[in-house]
Amino acid sequence: MVSEKFRRQLRTEAEHWWSAGLIDANLYEKLAEQYQFRELEHSASNRFIAILIGLGSILLGLGVITFVAANWQGWSRLVKLILLMGCFLSVNILGFYLWQQPLSKGYYRLGSGLLLLGGLLLGANLALMSQFFHQSGEIYELFLIWGFGVTTMAYSLRLTPLGVLALILVAIGYLWGWDFLLQDSWGTPVILGHMPLITSLVFLPLAYWCGSSTIFGLSATLIMGSLVIVGTRLNLPVFAFILPSALFWGYDSLFREHPLTSSFGTITRRLTLTLLSIVFYQFSFHWGTSSAFDGSSFRKISLWFPLLDSIILSGVTGFCWFRMGNPWKLRQFQ
C-alpha cells in the first residue's frame, strides 16, 4: 500500500508538471484517481478529529480516575465490581467497533489502541478482583494468567500489539517465578517448567497468524532464553547453548514453503549468532564455572519438566537439520 507521504509528494509534483505543461489535465485526473488525491485532505481532517477525541478521552479518563480514587473506599464491593467490569467491557467494545472500520476513516489505530488498553485493564481487573475475594497468590501467577488472557484476545482479533503485550507479560511472569519451580509442586510451576514448549506451541503460531516479525522475534528470544536458563542452572551445556543454536539455525527448513519463512529465518539466524557470540565471550573468561545446582536438584520432579521439553525440541532440531541436509529425500515422499 502506497504511503500517504508519497501521495502528497506526488500530488505536489503532479501539480507542478501540469502547470509547466509537462502533462495534460487528463493525465493529472488519472493520477488523482489512481492515488486518491482528493482523499488526502479528508484523511488529515479525520486524523485531527481523532487527535482531539484522544486528548478529550485522556482528560475524561483522568477525571474519572480522580473521582474513583476519591470515593473508592466508600463504595461497596458490588459497586466496585460493576465499575471494573463496565470499564473493561466498554473499552473493549468501543475499541472493537472502531477497529473494524475501514483504514481510510482513520479509526483503525484508535480502535487498536483501545483494544490494547483493554488488555492492560484485564490485568488490573484480575488484581483488584483477587483482592475483593481475598484470593492470595504470587505475583508471577498474575502475570502468567494475565499474559495468556491477552494471548486469547490476540488470537481472536489477530492483532499484533496484543500479541507483543502477551509475550512481555508471560516473559515477566517466567523470569519472576523461576525460583518457585524449585518447590517441586504442581499447578503453575508446571507452566514454568514447560515454558519452552508452551511458547513454541502458543506464540510461534500466533506470529504466523498475525504475520508479525516482532511476535516471532520475541517468541524465539523467550524460547532461547528459557533453554539457556534451564541448561545453565541444571549444568547441562548441551541444552543451554548447543540446542538453541542448532534449533534456530535450522529453523527455516521446518516451514520452507511458508512465505514468511525467509524473514523469520533471518531473525533466528541473527539470534543464533548473538547467542554464540555471548557464549564464546563468556567462556573465554569464565570457562568451567560450576553451576548453582548440584546433582540433588534432579530429585525434584518439577525440574524434569524443562528437561523433557529440551528432549522434545532436540527431536525437532534433528528433523530441521535432516530437512536442511536432505531436501530431495523428503520431496520423494510428497
N, C-alpha and C positions, 0 to 999 in steps of 0.2 A: 504494500500500500504506500502511495506517494505521501510524503510528509507535508504538513501544512506550510512549513517554512519554504520548501521547494516550490509549492504552488504560488505563494506570494511573490517569490522572486521571479518566477516565470510570468506571472501576470504583469509585473512591473516591466520586465524586458519586452513582453509582447506589446505593451502599450507604446514603448519606445520604438519598436520595429514598425508598428502601424503608423505612428506619427512621422517616422522617417521615410515611409513609403516602401519599406522592405517587404512587407506583407500587406495583403488587402483585407477588407472587412470580413469577407467570407472565411478566410483562414483564421482570423482572430476569433470569429464566432465558433469555429470548430475547436480551437484550443480552449476557449472559455467553456464550451460544453463538455469537452473531454476531461478537463481538470477542475471543473466546477468552480470557476472564479467567483460566481455570484454567491456561493455558499460561504465564502471566506468571512465576510462581514457578519453574516448571521452566526457563524461559529464563534467569532470574537464576542458578539453580544451575549450569546449563551454562556460563554466562559466567564464573562464579567458578572452575569447574574448568579452563576454557580459560586463564584468567589464571595459575593455578597451574602448568599444563602449560607455558605460555610462559616463566614465570620459571625453572622447572626446566630447560627447554631452553636458556635463556641461560646458566645456571650450568654445565650439562653442556658446552655449546659452549665456554665459557671454559676449562674444564678440559681439553677436547680440544685447544684451541689451544695452551695452555701445554705440554701433553705433546708435541705435534707440534713446537713451536718448540724444545723442549729436545733432541729427538732427530733433527731434520731432517737435519743434516749427516752423521749416521752411517748413514742409511738409503741403500739402493741406489736407482737410478733406477726399477727395476721396482716397488719398494715405494711410492715416491712417486707413480707413475702410478696404481697401484691405489687408493691413498688418495684422490687427487684425483678420479678417476672415480667411486669408490664414494660419496664425499661428495656429488658433483654429482647422481648418479642417485638416491641415497636421498632427498635433499631434494626433488627434483622429483617422484618417485613418491609420496612421502608427501603432498606438497602437492597433487598432482593427485587423490589419493584423498579427502582432506578437502574439497577444493574442490567435488567432485561431490556432497557430502552436502547434504541439504535445509537451507534457511536457518533453519528453526526449531531445528535442533540446534546452531547457533552455530559450526559447524566451517568454514563457508564463508570467513569472514575469516581464520581461521588458515591455511587452505589457500592463500588468495590471498597471504598474507604469505610463506609458504614458497616459493611459485612466484616471487615477487619476489626472494626470497633466492637462488633457483636462477638467476635472470637475472644477479644480481651475481656468483655463483660462476662463471658462464660466462666472465666477463672474467678472473677470477683463474686459471682453468684455461688460458685462451689465453696469458696472460702467462707462467705458470710452464712450460708445455709448450714454448713457444718458447725458453725458457732451457735446458730439458733437451736439446733437439735443436740448440741453437746457431743458431737462426734469428733473424738480426738484422733490424731494421726500424724504421720511425719510429713514434712514439707515436700519431700521428693515424691510422695504419693499424689499430692495435689498437682504437682507439675506433670506427672505422667498421665493422670486421668484427664487433666485439662488438655494436654497435648493430643491425646488420642481422640478426645471430643472434637477438637478443632480439625483433626485429620478427617473425621467423618464429614464435617462441613466442607472441607476442601474437595473430597471425593464427590460429594453430591453437587457442588457448584462448579467443579473443575476450575478453581480459582487459585492461581499461583501464590499470591500473598498469604492466603490462609495456609497453604502447604508449607511455606517458609516459616510462618509463625509456629505451626505444629512441630516442625523439626527442631526449632530453637527450644521450645518448651520441653520436648522429650529429651533433648541433649542435656538441658539443665537438670532435669529430674534424674537422669542416669548418672551424671557426674556427682550430684548431691547425694545420691543414695547408694553409691557403690559399697560403702562400709557396711551397710545393712545386709548386704549379701552374705557376709560372714556369720550372720546369726543362725544360719542353717535352718531356716523356716520356710514355709510355703506361703503362697499368696503373691504379693507384689515383688518380693525378691526373685521369684521365678522369671518375671518380666525382665528384671535387671540382668539375670544370668543369660537370658536368650536374646539380648538386645541386638547382637549382630544379625541373627537370623530374622528377628522381627522387623528390623529396619530393611532387610533385603526383600521381605515379602510384602511389606506395607508401603514403604516410601519410594522404593525404586519403581514399582508400577504407577505410583502417583506421579512421578516425574515424567513417565511416558504418557500418561493420561492427560496431563496438563501441557506437555511439550516444553517443559521448563528445564533449562540447563542449571539454573540456580538450585532447584529442588534436588536435581541429580547430584550436583557437586556437594551439597550439604549432606545428602544421604550417604554418598561414598565416603565423605570425611568422617561421619559418625560410625560407619561400619569399620573403617580402617582404624579409627581411634579406639573403638571398643576392643578390637582384636589386639591392638598394641597393649592396651591396659591389661587385658586378660593374660596375654602371653608373658608380659613383663612381671606381673605380680605372682604368677604361678611358676616363674623361672623356666618358661618354655620359649626360647628364642625362635623356634621354628614357627610357632603360631603368632609370635609377636611381630616379626619382621619379614620372614620369608613368605608366609601365607598371604598377607595383604598385598605385598609387592607382586607376587605371581598372579594373584587373583585379578587385580585391576590392570595389570599389564596385558593380560589376555582376554579382558572382559569384552572387548569389541567383537571378538569372534563368536560370542554366545548368541547375539541377535544381529547377525551380519546383514540380514535382509531388511532390517528396520531403517527408515530414512533418518532417524535421529542417532543411529549408531556411530556415525562418523564424528559428530560434535561431542557426544558423550564419551567416546573413546579417547578423544583429545584430553578431556578433563581427567579421566582415570590415569592416563599415562603421565600427566603433569603431577598428579598426586603421588604416583609411584616414585617418580624421580625426586620429589620433595622429601618423601619418607626416607628413601635410600640416602639422600644427602645428609639428612639429620642423623641417621643411624651411623653412617661412616664417620661423621664428625664426632659423634658421641663416643664411639668405640675407639677412636684414635687417641682419646684422652682417658677414658674410663673403661678400658677393656677388662672383662672378668669381674665386674661389680656384682656382688651377690644380691639375690632377690630378697624382698622384705618378708617372704613367706618360706617356711621350711616344709619338709615332707608331710608334717602333720596336717597341713592345710587341706590335703586331698581326702582326709577323713570326713570333711564336711560334704554332705550330699549336694548342697547348693552350688559348690564350686565345680561340680561335674557338668552343670548346665552350659557354661561357656565353653568347656572342653568339647562337649557334644556338638555345639554349633561350629566350632573350629574344624571338627572332623567332617561335618556335612559340607562346609564351604571348601574344604580340601578336595572333596569329590567334585564339586562344581569347578574348581580350579583345574583339576586334571582333565575334565571334559572340555574346558575352554582351550587348554593347550593342545588337546587332541584335535579339536576343530581347526586350530590355527596352523597346526603342522600337517594335517591330513584332510584338507577340504575335499579332495577328489573322492575319497572313500565314502564320505557322507552323501555326496551327490548321487552315488550309485544306489543308495537306499531310498532316495526321494522320488 
